Amino acid sequence: MRNSKFWRSPRIPKRFIPYLFPLLLSGFMTLIITGISIFKVLGIDTVIANPMKFFQLWLNAYISAWLIAYPVLLLVIPVVRRLVNWLTEGDTLSR
């Protein structure tokens, strides 16, 4: 059963979707990609022997990558949306 108090909590207005979507997308993507990259660079032996080093490097790489990824997505999403509309038939994607 749903907790009615949780579902009635204040939410972000829909007008912020163009900024919230790239924020979340860039956050998840950079978290996953930097984690995989750091893991590959260090190797499993180093990660097991020194997990704090892994997480420290991962966090540093994540912050740097996210600071670039979010503004890039803000610029690229409209271009990609137009490209997808051009490549497909039927109704266009909403802006």
Secondary structure, DSSP 8 states (H G I E B T S, - for coil): ---HHHHTS----GGGHHHHHHHHHHHHHHHHHHHHHHHHHH-HHHHHH-HHHHHHHHHHHHHHHHHHHHHHHHHHHHHHHHHHHHHS-SS----
